């Protein structure tokens, strides 16, 4: 049982490496794992872009607008 588990573990580890390395250095023939990684990275960049632009807009608005004056009411 222990030998079969070790063999299966070795097979799964080498299969993961085989998906990431297609056998040639040509990026047009990248493996499935490489494209999944690029897609995940693109998803992270896209989801961080929108809040970043909102924050940049708020910062620019704060820099270029006149501060409002506050009047004290004496009672």
N, C-alpha and C positions, 0 to 999 in steps of 0.2 A: 504494500500500500504506500509506503514511504517513497519507494522508487518511482512508482507511477505518479505520485504527487510532484516529485522533483522534475520528472520528465515533462509533465504537463505545464509546470511553471516555466521551465526553460523554453518550451515551445511557444507559450504565450508571450514571453518577453521578446523572443526573436521575431515573432509575427508583428509585434508593434513596431519594432525597428524596421522591418521590411516595408511596412506601410509608409513610414516617414522617409525612407531612402529608396527612390525608385530604381537606382542602378546607374543612372547617367547624371552628369552635372548640368544638364540642360534644364533651365527652370520651366520650360514649356511642358515638360513631362514630369512635373512634380507629383508626388504621391498624394493619396487621399488625406492622410494626416496633416500634410503641409497645407493643403487647401482649407481644411477645417480650422487649423490654427490661424491662417490669414483671415478667414471669415469671422472667427471669434474676436480677433484683434480689431478688425474693422467695425464690428458691432460695439465694442468698448469705446472706440474713438467716436463713433456716431452718437452714442448715448451721452458722452461727456461734452460734445460740441454744443448742444442746445443749452444746457445750464451755463456753460462758459460764456456763450453769447449774451444770455440774459444778464449775467453778472457784469460783463463788459459794458452793456448798454446802461445799466444802473450806475456804474461808476462814471461813465462819460456824462450822463445826465447830472450827476452830483457835482461834477467838476465845472460844467458849463452853464448851470442855472444860477440865478441870483438867489442869495439866501433870503428867506422871508423874514420880515421884521415882526417882532412880537411886541404888542403894546401892553403895558401894565395898567391895570385899572385900580385907581386909588379909591378905597372905600372908607 
